[in-house]
Amino acid sequence: MYRYIKLLLLVTVSITFMMTSCSCPCEKEVSGPDEIVAQAQIGLDVITSAELKVMMDSLDVFYLLDVREMTEYAYGYIPGAINIPGGVLIFRMGSEDFWDNEMIYAPE
């Protein structure tokens, strides 16, 4: 009887350990697309269309990256914009080769 209780306790503790180790409390659930966009924009310089118009009219040199997919870009784009899909940009920007080949400067 004692051996049965000991075995049952061991199985219960093992199952409890396995169930709790599979979940990660550090993962934050995202409530919707607005929150995903807000998290993606952290650390980015985001400007309004009015601010972009002022920059374009001033004739200052700047690079405008259009991070939409190629099919979206083909339907309409701002002349002079460089199209690099956002997924590609995020995936490849950690590599030094990316910054050398895309003709844009790495952030400092």
Phi and psi restraints in degrees (range 20) as a CNS / XPLOR table:
assign (resid 1 and name C) (resid 2 and name N)
       (resid 2 and name CA) (resid 2 and name C) 1.0 -61.7 20.0 2
assign (resid 2 and name N) (resid 2 and name CA)
       (resid 2 and name C) (resid 3 and name N) 1.0 -39.1 20.0 2
assign (resid 2 and name C) (resid 3 and name N)
       (resid 3 and name CA) (resid 3 and name C) 1.0 -65.4 20.0 2
assign (resid 3 and name N) (resid 3 and name CA)
       (resid 3 and name C) (resid 4 and name N) 1.0 -38.2 20.0 2
assign (resid 3 and name C) (resid 4 and name N)
       (resid 4 and name CA) (resid 4 and name C) 1.0 -65.4 20.0 2
assign (resid 4 and name N) (resid 4 and name CA)
       (resid 4 and name C) (resid 5 and name N) 1.0 -43.9 20.0 2
assign (resid 4 and name C) (resid 5 and name N)
       (resid 5 and name CA) (resid 5 and name C) 1.0 -64.3 20.0 2
assign (resid 5 and name N) (resid 5 and name CA)
       (resid 5 and name C) (resid 6 and name N) 1.0 -41.2 20.0 2
assign (resid 5 and name C) (resid 6 and name N)
       (resid 6 and name CA) (resid 6 and name C) 1.0 -63.1 20.0 2
assign (resid 6 and name N) (resid 6 and name CA)
       (resid 6 and name C) (resid 7 and name N) 1.0 -43.2 20.0 2
assign (resid 6 and name C) (resid 7 and name N)
       (resid 7 and name CA) (resid 7 and name C) 1.0 -65.8 20.0 2
assign (resid 7 and name N) (resid 7 and name CA)
       (resid 7 and name C) (resid 8 and name N) 1.0 -42.8 20.0 2
assign (resid 7 and name C) (resid 8 and name N)
       (resid 8 and name CA) (resid 8 and name C) 1.0 -62.8 20.0 2
assign (resid 8 and name N) (resid 8 and name CA)
       (resid 8 and name C) (resid 9 and name N) 1.0 -41.3 20.0 2
assign (resid 8 and name C) (resid 9 and name N)
       (resid 9 and name CA) (resid 9 and name C) 1.0 -64.2 20.0 2
assign (resid 9 and name N) (resid 9 and name CA)
       (resid 9 and name C) (resid 10 and name N) 1.0 -42.3 20.0 2
assign (resid 9 and name C) (resid 10 and name N)
       (resid 10 and name CA) (resid 10 and name C) 1.0 -63.3 20.0 2
assign (resid 10 and name N) (resid 10 and name CA)
       (resid 10 and name C) (resid 11 and name N) 1.0 -43.6 20.0 2
assign (resid 10 and name C) (resid 11 and name N)
       (resid 11 and name CA) (resid 11 and name C) 1.0 -64.9 20.0 2
assign (resid 11 and name N) (resid 11 and name CA)
       (resid 11 and name C) (resid 12 and name N) 1.0 -43.2 20.0 2
assign (resid 11 and name C) (resid 12 and name N)
       (resid 12 and name CA) (resid 12 and name C) 1.0 -62.0 20.0 2
assign (resid 12 and name N) (resid 12 and name CA)
       (resid 12 and name C) (resid 13 and name N) 1.0 -45.8 20.0 2
assign (resid 12 and name C) (resid 13 and name N)
       (resid 13 and name CA) (resid 13 and name C) 1.0 -63.9 20.0 2
assign (resid 13 and name N) (resid 13 and name CA)
       (resid 13 and name C) (resid 14 and name N) 1.0 -41.2 20.0 2
assign (resid 13 and name C) (resid 14 and name N)
       (resid 14 and name CA) (resid 14 and name C) 1.0 -63.4 20.0 2
assign (resid 14 and name N) (resid 14 and name CA)
       (resid 14 and name C) (resid 15 and name N) 1.0 -45.5 20.0 2
assign (resid 14 and name C) (resid 15 and name N)
       (resid 15 and name CA) (resid 15 and name C) 1.0 -64.4 20.0 2
assign (resid 15 and name N) (resid 15 and name CA)
       (resid 15 and name C) (resid 16 and name N) 1.0 -42.1 20.0 2
assign (resid 15 and name C) (resid 16 and name N)
       (resid 16 and name CA) (resid 16 and name C) 1.0 -61.4 20.0 2
assign (resid 16 and name N) (resid 16 and name CA)
       (resid 16 and name C) (resid 17 and name N) 1.0 -43.4 20.0 2
assign (resid 16 and name C) (resid 17 and name N)
       (resid 17 and name CA) (resid 17 and name C) 1.0 -62.5 20.0 2
assign (resid 17 and name N) (resid 17 and name CA)
       (resid 17 and name C) (resid 18 and name N) 1.0 -44.4 20.0 2
assign (resid 17 and name C) (resid 18 and name N)
       (resid 18 and name CA) (resid 18 and name C) 1.0 -64.8 20.0 2
assign (resid 18 and name N) (resid 18 and name CA)
       (resid 18 and name C) (resid 19 and name N) 1.0 -40.2 20.0 2
assign (resid 18 and name C) (resid 19 and name N)
       (resid 19 and name CA) (resid 19 and name C) 1.0 -67.8 20.0 2
assign (resid 19 and name N) (resid 19 and name CA)
       (resid 19 and name C) (resid 20 and name N) 1.0 -39.6 20.0 2
assign (resid 19 and name C) (resid 20 and name N)
       (resid 20 and name CA) (resid 20 and name C) 1.0 -79.2 20.0 2
assign (resid 20 and name N) (resid 20 and name CA)
       (resid 20 and name C) (resid 21 and name N) 1.0 -26.2 20.0 2
assign (resid 20 and name C) (resid 21 and name N)
       (resid 21 and name CA) (resid 21 and name C) 1.0 -79.0 20.0 2
assign (resid 21 and name N) (resid 21 and name CA)
       (resid 21 and name C) (resid 22 and name N) 1.0 -14.3 20.0 2
assign (resid 21 and name C) (resid 22 and name N)
       (resid 22 and name CA) (resid 22 and name C) 1.0 -81.3 20.0 2
assign (resid 22 and name N) (resid 22 and name CA)
       (resid 22 and name C) (resid 23 and name N) 1.0 -18.6 20.0 2
assign (resid 22 and name C) (resid 23 and name N)
       (resid 23 and name CA) (resid 23 and name C) 1.0 -100.0 20.0 2
assign (resid 23 and name N) (resid 23 and name CA)
       (resid 23 and name C) (resid 24 and name N) 1.0 147.0 20.0 2
assign (resid 23 and name C) (resid 24 and name N)
       (resid 24 and name CA) (resid 24 and name C) 1.0 -118.0 20.0 2
assign (resid 24 and name N) (resid 24 and name CA)
       (resid 24 and name C) (resid 25 and name N) 1.0 110.2 20.0 2
assign (resid 24 and name C) (resid 25 and name N)
       (resid 25 and name CA) (resid 25 and name C) 1.0 -70.9 20.0 2
assign (resid 25 and name N) (resid 25 and name CA)
       (resid 25 and name C) (resid 26 and name N) 1.0 -10.9 20.0 2
assign (resid 25 and name C) (resid 26 and name N)
       (resid 26 and name CA) (resid 26 and name C) 1.0 -79.1 20.0 2
assign (resid 26 and name N) (resid 26 and name CA)
       (resid 26 and name C) (resid 27 and name N) 1.0 -17.2 20.0 2
assign (resid 26 and name C) (resid 27 and name N)
       (resid 27 and name CA) (resid 27 and name C) 1.0 -77.9 20.0 2
assign (resid 27 and name N) (resid 27 and name CA)
       (resid 27 and name C) (resid 28 and name N) 1.0 127.7 20.0 2
assign (resid 27 and name C) (resid 28 and name N)
       (resid 28 and name CA) (resid 28 and name C) 1.0 -98.5 20.0 2
assign (resid 28 and name N) (resid 28 and name CA)
       (resid 28 and name C) (resid 29 and name N) 1.0 131.5 20.0 2
assign (resid 28 and name C) (resid 29 and name N)
       (resid 29 and name CA) (resid 29 and name C) 1.0 -78.4 20.0 2
assign (resid 29 and name N) (resid 29 and name CA)
       (resid 29 and name C) (resid 30 and name N) 1.0 139.3 20.0 2
assign (resid 29 and name C) (resid 30 and name N)
       (resid 30 and name CA) (resid 30 and name C) 1.0 -94.3 20.0 2
assign (resid 30 and name N) (resid 30 and name CA)
       (resid 30 and name C) (resid 31 and name N) 1.0 133.2 20.0 2
assign (resid 30 and name C) (resid 31 and name N)
       (resid 31 and name CA) (resid 31 and name C) 1.0 -83.6 20.0 2
assign (resid 31 and name N) (resid 31 and name CA)
       (resid 31 and name C) (resid 32 and name N) 1.0 -19.6 20.0 2
assign (resid 31 and name C) (resid 32 and name N)
       (resid 32 and name CA) (resid 32 and name C) 1.0 174.9 20.0 2
assign (resid 32 and name N) (resid 32 and name CA)
       (resid 32 and name C) (resid 33 and name N) 1.0 -177.3 20.0 2
assign (resid 32 and name C) (resid 33 and name N)
       (resid 33 and name CA) (resid 33 and name C) 1.0 -64.1 20.0 2
assign (resid 33 and name N) (resid 33 and name CA)
       (resid 33 and name C) (resid 34 and name N) 1.0 -32.4 20.0 2
assign (resid 33 and name C) (resid 34 and name N)
       (resid 34 and name CA) (resid 34 and name C) 1.0 -62.8 20.0 2
assign (resid 34 and name N) (resid 34 and name CA)
       (resid 34 and name C) (resid 35 and name N) 1.0 -39.1 20.0 2
assign (resid 34 and name C) (resid 35 and name N)
       (resid 35 and name CA) (resid 35 and name C) 1.0 -70.9 20.0 2
assign (resid 35 and name N) (resid 35 and name CA)
       (resid 35 and name C) (resid 36 and name N) 1.0 -35.8 20.0 2
assign (resid 35 and name C) (resid 36 and name N)
       (resid 36 and name CA) (resid 36 and name C) 1.0 -62.7 20.0 2
assign (resid 36 and name N) (resid 36 and name CA)
       (resid 36 and name C) (resid 37 and name N) 1.0 -44.7 20.0 2
assign (resid 36 and name C) (resid 37 and name N)
       (resid 37 and name CA) (resid 37 and name C) 1.0 -63.7 20.0 2
assign (resid 37 and name N) (resid 37 and name CA)
       (resid 37 and name C) (resid 38 and name N) 1.0 -43.1 20.0 2
assign (resid 37 and name C) (resid 38 and name N)
       (resid 38 and name CA) (resid 38 and name C) 1.0 -61.2 20.0 2
assign (resid 38 and name N) (resid 38 and name CA)
       (resid 38 and name C) (resid 39 and name N) 1.0 -41.2 20.0 2
assign (resid 38 and name C) (resid 39 and name N)
       (resid 39 and name CA) (resid 39 and name C) 1.0 -68.0 20.0 2
assign (resid 39 and name N) (resid 39 and name CA)
       (resid 39 and name C) (resid 40 and name N) 1.0 -36.4 20.0 2
assign (resid 39 and name C) (resid 40 and name N)
       (resid 40 and name CA) (resid 40 and name C) 1.0 -69.8 20.0 2
assign (resid 40 and name N) (resid 40 and name CA)
       (resid 40 and name C) (resid 41 and name N) 1.0 -27.0 20.0 2
assign (resid 40 and name C) (resid 41 and name N)
       (resid 41 and name CA) (resid 41 and name C) 1.0 -86.4 20.0 2
assign (resid 41 and name N) (resid 41 and name CA)
       (resid 41 and name C) (resid 42 and name N) 1.0 -3.4 20.0 2
assign (resid 41 and name C) (resid 42 and name N)
       (resid 42 and name CA) (resid 42 and name C) 1.0 -63.4 20.0 2
assign (resid 42 and name N) (resid 42 and name CA)
       (resid 42 and name C) (resid 43 and name N) 1.0 125.0 20.0 2
assign (resid 42 and name C) (resid 43 and name N)
       (resid 43 and name CA) (resid 43 and name C) 1.0 85.7 20.0 2
assign (resid 43 and name N) (resid 43 and name CA)
       (resid 43 and name C) (resid 44 and name N) 1.0 0.6 20.0 2
assign (resid 43 and name C) (resid 44 and name N)
       (resid 44 and name CA) (resid 44 and name C) 1.0 -100.8 20.0 2
assign (resid 44 and name N) (resid 44 and name CA)
       (resid 44 and name C) (resid 45 and name N) 1.0 148.8 20.0 2
assign (resid 44 and name C) (resid 45 and name N)
       (resid 45 and name CA) (resid 45 and name C) 1.0 -87.6 20.0 2
assign (resid 45 and name N) (resid 45 and name CA)
       (resid 45 and name C) (resid 46 and name N) 1.0 109.9 20.0 2
assign (resid 45 and name C) (resid 46 and name N)
       (resid 46 and name CA) (resid 46 and name C) 1.0 -109.3 20.0 2
assign (resid 46 and name N) (resid 46 and name CA)
       (resid 46 and name C) (resid 47 and name N) 1.0 131.8 20.0 2
assign (resid 46 and name C) (resid 47 and name N)
       (resid 47 and name CA) (resid 47 and name C) 1.0 -123.1 20.0 2
assign (resid 47 and name N) (resid 47 and name CA)
       (resid 47 and name C) (resid 48 and name N) 1.0 161.4 20.0 2
assign (resid 47 and name C) (resid 48 and name N)
       (resid 48 and name CA) (resid 48 and name C) 1.0 -85.6 20.0 2
assign (resid 48 and name N) (resid 48 and name CA)
       (resid 48 and name C) (resid 49 and name N) 1.0 168.8 20.0 2
assign (resid 48 and name C) (resid 49 and name N)
       (resid 49 and name CA) (resid 49 and name C) 1.0 -65.5 20.0 2
assign (resid 49 and name N) (resid 49 and name CA)
       (resid 49 and name C) (resid 50 and name N) 1.0 -32.9 20.0 2
assign (resid 49 and name C) (resid 50 and name N)
       (resid 50 and name CA) (resid 50 and name C) 1.0 -65.9 20.0 2
assign (resid 50 and name N) (resid 50 and name CA)
       (resid 50 and name C) (resid 51 and name N) 1.0 -41.3 20.0 2
assign (resid 50 and name C) (resid 51 and name N)
       (resid 51 and name CA) (resid 51 and name C) 1.0 -65.5 20.0 2
assign (resid 51 and name N) (resid 51 and name CA)
       (resid 51 and name C) (resid 52 and name N) 1.0 -37.5 20.0 2
assign (resid 51 and name C) (resid 52 and name N)
       (resid 52 and name CA) (resid 52 and name C) 1.0 -64.4 20.0 2
assign (resid 52 and name N) (resid 52 and name CA)
       (resid 52 and name C) (resid 53 and name N) 1.0 -41.5 20.0 2
assign (resid 52 and name C) (resid 53 and name N)
       (resid 53 and name CA) (resid 53 and name C) 1.0 -60.2 20.0 2
assign (resid 53 and name N) (resid 53 and name CA)
       (resid 53 and name C) (resid 54 and name N) 1.0 -43.2 20.0 2
assign (resid 53 and name C) (resid 54 and name N)
       (resid 54 and name CA) (resid 54 and name C) 1.0 -61.7 20.0 2
assign (resid 54 and name N) (resid 54 and name CA)
       (resid 54 and name C) (resid 55 and name N) 1.0 -43.0 20.0 2
assign (resid 54 and name C) (resid 55 and name N)
       (resid 55 and name CA) (resid 55 and name C) 1.0 -63.2 20.0 2
assign (resid 55 and name N) (resid 55 and name CA)
       (resid 55 and name C) (resid 56 and name N) 1.0 -42.0 20.0 2
assign (resid 55 and name C) (resid 56 and name N)
       (resid 56 and name CA) (resid 56 and name C) 1.0 -68.0 20.0 2
assign (resid 56 and name N) (resid 56 and name CA)
       (resid 56 and name C) (resid 57 and name N) 1.0 -37.6 20.0 2
assign (resid 56 and name C) (resid 57 and name N)
       (resid 57 and name CA) (resid 57 and name C) 1.0 -71.3 20.0 2
assign (resid 57 and name N) (resid 57 and name CA)
       (resid 57 and name C) (resid 58 and name N) 1.0 -25.8 20.0 2
assign (resid 57 and name C) (resid 58 and name N)
       (resid 58 and name CA) (resid 58 and name C) 1.0 -77.3 20.0 2
assign (resid 58 and name N) (resid 58 and name CA)
       (resid 58 and name C) (resid 59 and name N) 1.0 -12.7 20.0 2
assign (resid 58 and name C) (resid 59 and name N)
       (resid 59 and name CA) (resid 59 and name C) 1.0 64.4 20.0 2
assign (resid 59 and name N) (resid 59 and name CA)
       (resid 59 and name C) (resid 60 and name N) 1.0 17.7 20.0 2
assign (resid 59 and name C) (resid 60 and name N)
       (resid 60 and name CA) (resid 60 and name C) 1.0 -68.9 20.0 2
assign (resid 60 and name N) (resid 60 and name CA)
       (resid 60 and name C) (resid 61 and name N) 1.0 151.9 20.0 2
assign (resid 60 and name C) (resid 61 and name N)
       (resid 61 and name CA) (resid 61 and name C) 1.0 -82.8 20.0 2
assign (resid 61 and name N) (resid 61 and name CA)
       (resid 61 and name C) (resid 62 and name N) 1.0 126.2 20.0 2
assign (resid 61 and name C) (resid 62 and name N)
       (resid 62 and name CA) (resid 62 and name C) 1.0 -153.9 20.0 2
assign (resid 62 and name N) (resid 62 and name CA)
       (resid 62 and name C) (resid 63 and name N) 1.0 163.2 20.0 2
assign (resid 62 and name C) (resid 63 and name N)
       (resid 63 and name CA) (resid 63 and name C) 1.0 -112.0 20.0 2
assign (resid 63 and name N) (resid 63 and name CA)
       (resid 63 and name C) (resid 64 and name N) 1.0 128.8 20.0 2
assign (resid 63 and name C) (resid 64 and name N)
       (resid 64 and name CA) (resid 64 and name C) 1.0 -110.3 20.0 2
assign (resid 64 and name N) (resid 64 and name CA)
       (resid 64 and name C) (resid 65 and name N) 1.0 113.2 20.0 2
assign (resid 64 and name C) (resid 65 and name N)
       (resid 65 and name CA) (resid 65 and name C) 1.0 -94.8 20.0 2
assign (resid 65 and name N) (resid 65 and name CA)
       (resid 65 and name C) (resid 66 and name N) 1.0 125.6 20.0 2
assign (resid 65 and name C) (resid 66 and name N)
       (resid 66 and name CA) (resid 66 and name C) 1.0 -100.5 20.0 2
assign (resid 66 and name N) (resid 66 and name CA)
       (resid 66 and name C) (resid 67 and name N) 1.0 110.8 20.0 2
assign (resid 66 and name C) (resid 67 and name N)
       (resid 67 and name CA) (resid 67 and name C) 1.0 -96.1 20.0 2
assign (resid 67 and name N) (resid 67 and name CA)
       (resid 67 and name C) (resid 68 and name N) 1.0 15.4 20.0 2
assign (resid 67 and name C) (resid 68 and name N)
       (resid 68 and name CA) (resid 68 and name C) 1.0 -76.8 20.0 2
assign (resid 68 and name N) (resid 68 and name CA)
       (resid 68 and name C) (resid 69 and name N) 1.0 164.4 20.0 2
assign (resid 68 and name C) (resid 69 and name N)
       (resid 69 and name CA) (resid 69 and name C) 1.0 -68.3 20.0 2
assign (resid 69 and name N) (resid 69 and name CA)
       (resid 69 and name C) (resid 70 and name N) 1.0 158.9 20.0 2
assign (resid 69 and name C) (resid 70 and name N)
       (resid 70 and name CA) (resid 70 and name C) 1.0 -57.3 20.0 2
assign (resid 70 and name N) (resid 70 and name CA)
       (resid 70 and name C) (resid 71 and name N) 1.0 -38.4 20.0 2
assign (resid 70 and name C) (resid 71 and name N)
       (resid 71 and name CA) (resid 71 and name C) 1.0 -66.4 20.0 2
assign (resid 71 and name N) (resid 71 and name CA)
       (resid 71 and name C) (resid 72 and name N) 1.0 -37.1 20.0 2
assign (resid 71 and name C) (resid 72 and name N)
       (resid 72 and name CA) (resid 72 and name C) 1.0 -69.0 20.0 2
assign (resid 72 and name N) (resid 72 and name CA)
       (resid 72 and name C) (resid 73 and name N) 1.0 -41.3 20.0 2
assign (resid 72 and name C) (resid 73 and name N)
       (resid 73 and name CA) (resid 73 and name C) 1.0 -61.6 20.0 2
assign (resid 73 and name N) (resid 73 and name CA)
       (resid 73 and name C) (resid 74 and name N) 1.0 -38.5 20.0 2
assign (resid 73 and name C) (resid 74 and name N)
       (resid 74 and name CA) (resid 74 and name C) 1.0 -64.4 20.0 2
assign (resid 74 and name N) (resid 74 and name CA)
       (resid 74 and name C) (resid 75 and name N) 1.0 -27.7 20.0 2
assign (resid 74 and name C) (resid 75 and name N)
       (resid 75 and name CA) (resid 75 and name C) 1.0 -76.2 20.0 2
assign (resid 75 and name N) (resid 75 and name CA)
       (resid 75 and name C) (resid 76 and name N) 1.0 -16.7 20.0 2
assign (resid 75 and name C) (resid 76 and name N)
       (resid 76 and name CA) (resid 76 and name C) 1.0 167.2 20.0 2
assign (resid 76 and name N) (resid 76 and name CA)
       (resid 76 and name C) (resid 77 and name N) 1.0 137.4 20.0 2
assign (resid 76 and name C) (resid 77 and name N)
       (resid 77 and name CA) (resid 77 and name C) 1.0 -153.2 20.0 2
assign (resid 77 and name N) (resid 77 and name CA)
       (resid 77 and name C) (resid 78 and name N) 1.0 165.2 20.0 2
assign (resid 77 and name C) (resid 78 and name N)
       (resid 78 and name CA) (resid 78 and name C) 1.0 -84.8 20.0 2
assign (resid 78 and name N) (resid 78 and name CA)
       (resid 78 and name C) (resid 79 and name N) 1.0 125.6 20.0 2
assign (resid 78 and name C) (resid 79 and name N)
       (resid 79 and name CA) (resid 79 and name C) 1.0 -55.0 20.0 2
assign (resid 79 and name N) (resid 79 and name CA)
       (resid 79 and name C) (resid 80 and name N) 1.0 133.4 20.0 2
assign (resid 79 and name C) (resid 80 and name N)
       (resid 80 and name CA) (resid 80 and name C) 1.0 93.2 20.0 2
assign (resid 80 and name N) (resid 80 and name CA)
       (resid 80 and name C) (resid 81 and name N) 1.0 -10.2 20.0 2
assign (resid 80 and name C) (resid 81 and name N)
       (resid 81 and name CA) (resid 81 and name C) 1.0 -70.2 20.0 2
assign (resid 81 and name N) (resid 81 and name CA)
       (resid 81 and name C) (resid 82 and name N) 1.0 145.1 20.0 2
assign (resid 81 and name C) (resid 82 and name N)
       (resid 82 and name CA) (resid 82 and name C) 1.0 -99.1 20.0 2
assign (resid 82 and name N) (resid 82 and name CA)
       (resid 82 and name C) (resid 83 and name N) 1.0 123.0 20.0 2
assign (resid 82 and name C) (resid 83 and name N)
       (resid 83 and name CA) (resid 83 and name C) 1.0 -93.7 20.0 2
assign (resid 83 and name N) (resid 83 and name CA)
       (resid 83 and name C) (resid 84 and name N) 1.0 112.6 20.0 2
assign (resid 83 and name C) (resid 84 and name N)
       (resid 84 and name CA) (resid 84 and name C) 1.0 -131.4 20.0 2
assign (resid 84 and name N) (resid 84 and name CA)
       (resid 84 and name C) (resid 85 and name N) 1.0 108.7 20.0 2
assign (resid 84 and name C) (resid 85 and name N)
       (resid 85 and name CA) (resid 85 and name C) 1.0 -52.4 20.0 2
assign (resid 85 and name N) (resid 85 and name CA)
       (resid 85 and name C) (resid 86 and name N) 1.0 140.0 20.0 2
assign (resid 85 and name C) (resid 86 and name N)
       (resid 86 and name CA) (resid 86 and name C) 1.0 -54.9 20.0 2
assign (resid 86 and name N) (resid 86 and name CA)
       (resid 86 and name C) (resid 87 and name N) 1.0 -40.8 20.0 2
assign (resid 86 and name C) (resid 87 and name N)
       (resid 87 and name CA) (resid 87 and name C) 1.0 -62.4 20.0 2
assign (resid 87 and name N) (resid 87 and name CA)
       (resid 87 and name C) (resid 88 and name N) 1.0 -41.2 20.0 2
assign (resid 87 and name C) (resid 88 and name N)
       (resid 88 and name CA) (resid 88 and name C) 1.0 -66.6 20.0 2
assign (resid 88 and name N) (resid 88 and name CA)
       (resid 88 and name C) (resid 89 and name N) 1.0 -43.3 20.0 2
assign (resid 88 and name C) (resid 89 and name N)
       (resid 89 and name CA) (resid 89 and name C) 1.0 -60.0 20.0 2
assign (resid 89 and name N) (resid 89 and name CA)
       (resid 89 and name C) (resid 90 and name N) 1.0 -48.8 20.0 2
assign (resid 89 and name C) (resid 90 and name N)
       (resid 90 and name CA) (resid 90 and name C) 1.0 -65.1 20.0 2
assign (resid 90 and name N) (resid 90 and name CA)
       (resid 90 and name C) (resid 91 and name N) 1.0 -40.9 20.0 2
assign (resid 90 and name C) (resid 91 and name N)
       (resid 91 and name CA) (resid 91 and name C) 1.0 -68.8 20.0 2
assign (resid 91 and name N) (resid 91 and name CA)
       (resid 91 and name C) (resid 92 and name N) 1.0 -38.5 20.0 2
assign (resid 91 and name C) (resid 92 and name N)
       (resid 92 and name CA) (resid 92 and name C) 1.0 -99.2 20.0 2
assign (resid 92 and name N) (resid 92 and name CA)
       (resid 92 and name C) (resid 93 and name N) 1.0 -13.3 20.0 2
assign (resid 92 and name C) (resid 93 and name N)
       (resid 93 and name CA) (resid 93 and name C) 1.0 -71.0 20.0 2
assign (resid 93 and name N) (resid 93 and name CA)
       (resid 93 and name C) (resid 94 and name N) 1.0 -10.3 20.0 2
assign (resid 93 and name C) (resid 94 and name N)
       (resid 94 and name CA) (resid 94 and name C) 1.0 -76.6 20.0 2
assign (resid 94 and name N) (resid 94 and name CA)
       (resid 94 and name C) (resid 95 and name N) 1.0 -14.6 20.0 2
assign (resid 94 and name C) (resid 95 and name N)
       (resid 95 and name CA) (resid 95 and name C) 1.0 -91.5 20.0 2
assign (resid 95 and name N) (resid 95 and name CA)
       (resid 95 and name C) (resid 96 and name N) 1.0 138.0 20.0 2
assign (resid 95 and name C) (resid 96 and name N)
       (resid 96 and name CA) (resid 96 and name C) 1.0 -66.6 20.0 2
assign (resid 96 and name N) (resid 96 and name CA)
       (resid 96 and name C) (resid 97 and name N) 1.0 -30.1 20.0 2
assign (resid 96 and name C) (resid 97 and name N)
       (resid 97 and name CA) (resid 97 and name C) 1.0 -60.2 20.0 2
assign (resid 97 and name N) (resid 97 and name CA)
       (resid 97 and name C) (resid 98 and name N) 1.0 -35.3 20.0 2
assign (resid 97 and name C) (resid 98 and name N)
       (resid 98 and name CA) (resid 98 and name C) 1.0 -59.5 20.0 2
assign (resid 98 and name N) (resid 98 and name CA)
       (resid 98 and name C) (resid 99 and name N) 1.0 -48.0 20.0 2
assign (resid 98 and name C) (resid 99 and name N)
       (resid 99 and name CA) (resid 99 and name C) 1.0 -68.1 20.0 2
assign (resid 99 and name N) (resid 99 and name CA)
       (resid 99 and name C) (resid 100 and name N) 1.0 -30.5 20.0 2
assign (resid 99 and name C) (resid 100 and name N)
       (resid 100 and name CA) (resid 100 and name C) 1.0 -73.3 20.0 2
assign (resid 100 and name N) (resid 100 and name CA)
       (resid 100 and name C) (resid 101 and name N) 1.0 -37.9 20.0 2
assign (resid 100 and name C) (resid 101 and name N)
       (resid 101 and name CA) (resid 101 and name C) 1.0 -86.6 20.0 2
assign (resid 101 and name N) (resid 101 and name CA)
       (resid 101 and name C) (resid 102 and name N) 1.0 -25.9 20.0 2
assign (resid 101 and name C) (resid 102 and name N)
       (resid 102 and name CA) (resid 102 and name C) 1.0 -89.6 20.0 2
assign (resid 102 and name N) (resid 102 and name CA)
       (resid 102 and name C) (resid 103 and name N) 1.0 -3.2 20.0 2
assign (resid 102 and name C) (resid 103 and name N)
       (resid 103 and name CA) (resid 103 and name C) 1.0 60.0 20.0 2
assign (resid 103 and name N) (resid 103 and name CA)
       (resid 103 and name C) (resid 104 and name N) 1.0 35.1 20.0 2
assign (resid 103 and name C) (resid 104 and name N)
       (resid 104 and name CA) (resid 104 and name C) 1.0 -127.7 20.0 2
assign (resid 104 and name N) (resid 104 and name CA)
       (resid 104 and name C) (resid 105 and name N) 1.0 155.4 20.0 2
assign (resid 104 and name C) (resid 105 and name N)
       (resid 105 and name CA) (resid 105 and name C) 1.0 -86.2 20.0 2
assign (resid 105 and name N) (resid 105 and name CA)
       (resid 105 and name C) (resid 106 and name N) 1.0 141.5 20.0 2
assign (resid 105 and name C) (resid 106 and name N)
       (resid 106 and name CA) (resid 106 and name C) 1.0 -71.8 20.0 2
assign (resid 106 and name N) (resid 106 and name CA)
       (resid 106 and name C) (resid 107 and name N) 1.0 143.6 20.0 2
assign (resid 106 and name C) (resid 107 and name N)
       (resid 107 and name CA) (resid 107 and name C) 1.0 -66.6 20.0 2
assign (resid 107 and name N) (resid 107 and name CA)
       (resid 107 and name C) (resid 108 and name N) 1.0 149.3 20.0 2
